[in-house]
Amino acid sequence: MTGRVYLDWNATSPLRPEARAAMAEAMDVVGNPSSVHAEGRAAKGLIERARGQLAEALGASSGADLVFVSGATEAAALALGGRELRGARIEHDAVHAWCDPVLPVATDGRVEVAEPEDATLQLANSETGVVQDLPQGLAVSDITQGFGRLPFAYGWAGVGMIFLSAHKFGGPKGAGLLVIPEGYDLSARSRGGGQEMGRRSGTENVIGIAGMAAAAEAAQRDLAAGTWDRVAEIRNILEKAIVAASPETIFVGNAARRLPNTSLMLTPGWKGETQVMAMDLAGFAVSAGSACSSGKVRENRVLAAMGYDRAEAGCAIRVSIGPDTTEDQVLAFAEAWSRARQKQRARAA
């Protein structure tokens, strides 16, 4: 197989052609959406059209306000800042920084929430892929990794606030969304012109917003068409091939429901960073965990919460695939990984 193979979709997914086309169209709209002249109204029209598209894609067409932000990190700060919400150690850093991480985590990665009204819980974990059952009445949920890959609608989820980042489902980087109950008194963290209903000041990222809306619509079409069922089949082929070559490798969280595209492979005695570098040299892009935490020497909170010690956690890599990933590509990865594993065993002997 020639050329590189991208297997890090949970870090960021490739830009969808629908998003690219929408962004190109938005680039020709020169007005500031806060201006009252025709050019400004045209830009504002693009934003409001995108707001409607996203509301429909999220099942939030009524009874909710959609606030455009730069991404899930900013949305988490808006939703959680100044509130005393309980969370779990498996939450993304952007959420973990704001919550009290006291909710118990089972060894399979699932979290039970007894009092959801003062808690935050992610829809799916970016590292393990473990999917949570969101309880009715939950205060906040980070749906960043799950949107477009799992059935979800704000209208029936029973969650107070949700947020996401566009680049996880084929939209552009630097665009995100926070959904809050209609009329909710949310304190702005950036003050100025009062954009986004006074929740988030600053000129809106019109181009990014247009791309995010187009990507969300396309993502929901793919989900409805069963695209991610096929992705799960490809993921299972990969895991079967890895187990055949290395029976000692553990797929973290596979006892629970997982995202259809995610495999967190833990191979005792073989450092994850070494595996990532070996696969990179072989032409495969994978990661040693969340992209926002890679490169930082510290305990892996997610695996520690699930009962793995520091040495074990240091031997994990994440392979996350997408609709463009083929069976030939994952089998080629498994073959290259298996060769590297044999060399590692020989050096350790």
Residue, then its C-alpha position, 0 to 999 in steps of 0.5 A: m500500500t502506498g501513501r499515508v493512511y489517516l487513522d486519527w479521526n477522533a482528533t479531527s476528521p477530514l473536512r467534508p466537501e459539503a462544508r468546503a463548498a459552504m465555506a467557499e460560498a460564505m467567503d464571498v459575503v463581505g459584510n459584518p453580520s452586526s452591520v445594518h446595511a445590505e452586506g451586513r444583512a447578507a452575512k447575518g442571513l448566513i448565520e441565521r440560516a446555519r443556526g436553523q440547519l444546526a437546530e434541525a440536525l441536533g433535534a433542537s428546533s424549538g425550546a433551545d437557543l444555539v450559541f456559536v463559539s470557537g469550539a467545545t473548549e470555549a463552550a465548556a467554559l461558558a456552560l460550566g464556569g461559575r457552576e458547581l457541577r459534579g463530573a467524572r475523571i474520564e471527562h475531557d480536559a475542557v470539562h474536567a477543569w470546571c467540574d468536581p470529578v467525584l462521579p464513580v467510573a466502572t472498570d468498563g468506563r461507564v458512569e452512573v449519575a444518581e443526581p443528574e441535575d447538578a452533574t455533567l457527563q460526556l456522551a462518548n469518550s474520545e479515548t476509549g470510545v465508551v458511550q454513556d447512557l445520559p440520564q434525564g435531567l442531566a445538567v450538561s453533556d459534551i456530545t463532541q465525539g458522539f454527534g453524527r456517529l450516534p443517534f441523538a436529539y436534544g429534544w428527547a435527550g432531556v439534557g439542559m445544555i450540550f456542546l460540540s466542535a465542528h471539526k469532529f464531524g467534518g466541519p472546520k476547526g475553530a467553530g463550535l456550538l453551545v445549545i442552552p434552554e431557551g431564555y436561560d440566563l447565561s453569563a457571558r465570558s467575553r464582553g463587547g458588542g453583545q453578539e449571540m444574544g449577549r452570550r458571546s461577544g465578538t464578530e461571528n466566524v461566518i465562514g466557519i459557522a456556514g461550514m459547520a452547519a453543512a457538515a452537520e447536515a451531511a453527518q446526519r445523512d450519513l448516520a441515517a444511511g447506516t454509514w457508521d454501521r459499516v465503520a463498526e464492521i471495519r473496526n471489528i476487522l482491525e481488532k480481530a487482526i490485532v488479537a490474532a497477532s497479539p492475544e495479550t493486547i487489550f481493547v479498553g472499554n470493549a465490554a461496554r457500548r463504544l463509538p463505532n470507530t474507536s479502538l484503544m489498544l493496550t499492549p503491556g510492555w510496549k510504550g504507546e509513544t513508541q508505537v505511535m512513532a513506529m506507525d508514523l514511520a510506517g505511514f499510519a497516523v494514530s495517537a496515544g490518546s486525546a489530541c489535547s493531551s498528547g505530548k504531556v507527561r502525566e497520568n492518563r486520567v481516563l485509564a486510571a479511573m478505569g483501574y489501569d496503573r500508570a505503566e499499563a496506561g502508558c502502553a495504549i494507543r488509539v486508532s480511530i477510523g471514519p467512513d473513508t477508511t477501507e478494510d485494506q487500510v486497517l489490515a495493512f495497519a494491522e500487518a505493519w503493527s504486527r511486524a513492529r510488535q515482533k521487533q519489539r518482542a525480540r528486543a525485549a527478549 
